[in-house]
Amino acid sequence: MVDLGDPAWRGMVCVETGNIADNEADLTTPDRLEERLGEADFVILTTPETPDTVGMFNTGLFARMKRGAYFINIARGRCVVTADLVEALRSGHLAGAALDVADPEPLPADHPLWSMPNVLITPHVAIYGTPYREKWEAILIENCRRFAAGQPLLNLVDKEKRF
């Protein structure tokens, strides 16, 4: 069993190879992304923006994706080379994309992504909603309690990793 709370699995890549109803997911580490990318029908990018992830999804990674796969970005727009995504969609290599973020953001009114029938664009709202707000509020309240008690805080940012 993999402990996804273990720091070694931050940035974990999940390649679903089994039946979702059977909860059979095949987990792999980020260093194997390129070799495993072609197995996924849907690729969901959730990485933070760091110097290592800016432009990470480019022509090379899009070419490694399975022909007919879908790309979903709920991470940061700058993690994707937008012109390369547009080309992968226009060529038909990717079946479609759902983008909650883009580079640049906001996209100019005349950007080609707006007129592509196989692209869904949302206004950077993927994480909004009551469950997330309640979780954030609970963490804030708990961190206030911990700060007052001189205890370690939850969800600290690693300034070297930038997340």
HELIX and SHEET records of a PDB file:
HELIX    1   1 PRO A    7  TRP A    9  5                                   3    
HELIX    2   2 ILE A   20  ASP A   22  5                                   3    
HELIX    3   3 PRO A   30  ARG A   32  5                                   3    
HELIX    4   4 LEU A   33  ARG A   36  1                                   4    
HELIX    5   5 LEU A   37  GLU A   39  5                                   3    
HELIX    6   6 THR A   59  ARG A   64  1                                   6    
HELIX    7   7 GLY A   77  CYS A   79  5                                   3    
HELIX    8   8 THR A   82  ARG A   90  1                                   9    
HELIX    9   9 PRO A  112  SER A  115  5                                   4    
HELIX   10  10 THR A  130  ALA A  149  1                                  20    
SHEET    1   A 2 VAL A  13  VAL A  15  0                                        
SHEET    2   A 2 ASP A  26  THR A  28 -1                                        
SHEET    1   B 4 PHE A  42  LEU A  45  0                                        
SHEET    2   B 4 ALA A  69  ASN A  73  1                                        
SHEET    3   B 4 LEU A  94  LEU A  99  1                                        
SHEET    4   B 4 VAL A 119  ILE A 121  1                                        
END                                                                             
